[in-house]
Amino acid sequence: MTCPATVGTPTVLAAAAAAVCLVVAASSCSAEDADGAGGTGGPSLPPSGGIDYQLGGAYEPPAGTTVVVRDASADPVEGVYSVCYLNAFQSQPGTADSWGDLLLRDASGAPVADPDWPDEFLLDTSSAVRRAEIADRLAPEIRGCADAGFDAVEFDNLDSSLRSG
């Protein structure tokens, strides 16, 4: 798979392009076809029906639910289309220290927190090198979602720069 060049594009757009490339690369590894029968190498498509967003903690989905979105730290749900939730441009709760110099810092050197989620910190996508490091860091997380049995990945907080000022 070839991803579009990001030279000269605005930082957020370049990082978004990198994230999309990671999602496409991960989804192209699926061995199921659109009806879930397997064998064609194309990605599975989510079924129509009820969706249950379980970001506050995993629980048994209500009857009729066909799609469940859970945090990457949770297990997928058997028998439904399971989506693995990952932050893309900011840290997951409790992981800021592990991002080191990839955290965006304000003029005083303090990490910039998401105003809506104060335990999540924005990542610094200001250079091609940093974007590549962030993508390298996210790739194993995407693979972990696939290895755990999730059917897809949802990147959230692609608009962090708009909310943070």
Number of C-alpha atoms within 10 A of each C-alpha: 7 6 12 10 10 15 10 7 11 13 18 19 13 21 26 20 17 20 21 14 17 20 17 15 16 18 19 15 13 18 15 18 15 14 11 15 10 14 10 12 14 16 21 20 14 17 15 10 9 13 18 17 15 16 13 8 10 17 11 10 17 10 7 11 17 19 22 23 23 26 22 22 16 17 15 23 20 10 9 18 22 24 24 26 23 22 19 22 29 29 23 18 12 10 13 19 12 10 16 11 12 21 24 20 16 10 7 6 8 10 21 20 22 19 13 10 10 10 14 21 27 24 26 23 25 15 14 14 10 17 23 14 14 23 19 12 12 18 17 12 17 25 16 15 26 20 11 15 17 25 22 23 25 17 17 13 17 16 13 21 17 9 10 13 8
